[in-house]
Amino acid sequence: MHYFYLFRCKDGSLYSGSTSDLKKREQAHNSGRGSKYVRAHGGGQIVYHEKFRSLSKALKREAQIKKWPRAKKLKLL
């Protein structure tokens, strides 16, 4: 399985990403091995996810939601 997820950083900002292991990805973000964005915004936690059978579908959903304004992402939560 693959996942699209929203990660809320400690400063309240949202980061969207895709992974095949949510727990590992959250740990990576919080240990400084995740994205540069999350590292700069102090870590946080995954607050929303969707499950997909393929990575390509998860990546398509990620690309779609990255274009959304913050208010729309918050409604999704």
N, C-alpha and C positions, 0 to 999 in steps of 0.2 A: 504494500500500500504506500501511497504517497500523499502528502498533505500540503495544503496551503495554510498559512497561519498568519495571525496578527500578533505582534509582540509589543506590549506596552512598556516603554522604557521608564526608568525611575523619574525622569523629568516630565512624564506624561505624554511624550511623543509616541507615535505609532510607527512600527516597522513591519513591512510585509515580506514574507519569504515562503520558500517551499523546501520540503525535506522528506525523507523517508522514515525518520525517527524523531518524533517531537521531543521526547525526554532528553535525548542526546543533544539536540539542537539548542534547547533551552540552556542546558549545562554549558555548551560551547559559548553561547552568547554571554553568559554570566561569568565565565572564566577568562574572558578576553580573547577567545579563539574564534568568535563569531565574526560578524560583519564589523567594519570600521565604524559604521553609523552607530550601532548599538554600543560599541566600546566607548565612543565619544559621549554617549548619552547615559552612561552609568548602569547598563544592565537592566533587568526587569523580569517580566514573565510573559509567557504565551497566554493570551486572553481569549483567543478564538481560533478555531481550526475547522477545515473541511477536508474530508477524505476523498481520494481519487484512486482509480485503479492504475493510472499511468502518470508518469512524471510530466509528460507533455500537457495533460489536462490540468494538472496542478499549476504548472508554469503559465498556462493560458489564463487561469483564474487569477493568479498573482498579477500578471500584466494588466488585466482588466481592472482590478481593485486599486492598483497603484495609481491609476488615472483618476480615481474618485477623489472628491474633496474630503477633508477630514470629517466634516459633519456627516457625510454619508457613511463613512467607515464606522463612526461611532454608533450610528443607527443599527448597523450590522451586528455590533456587539450586543 
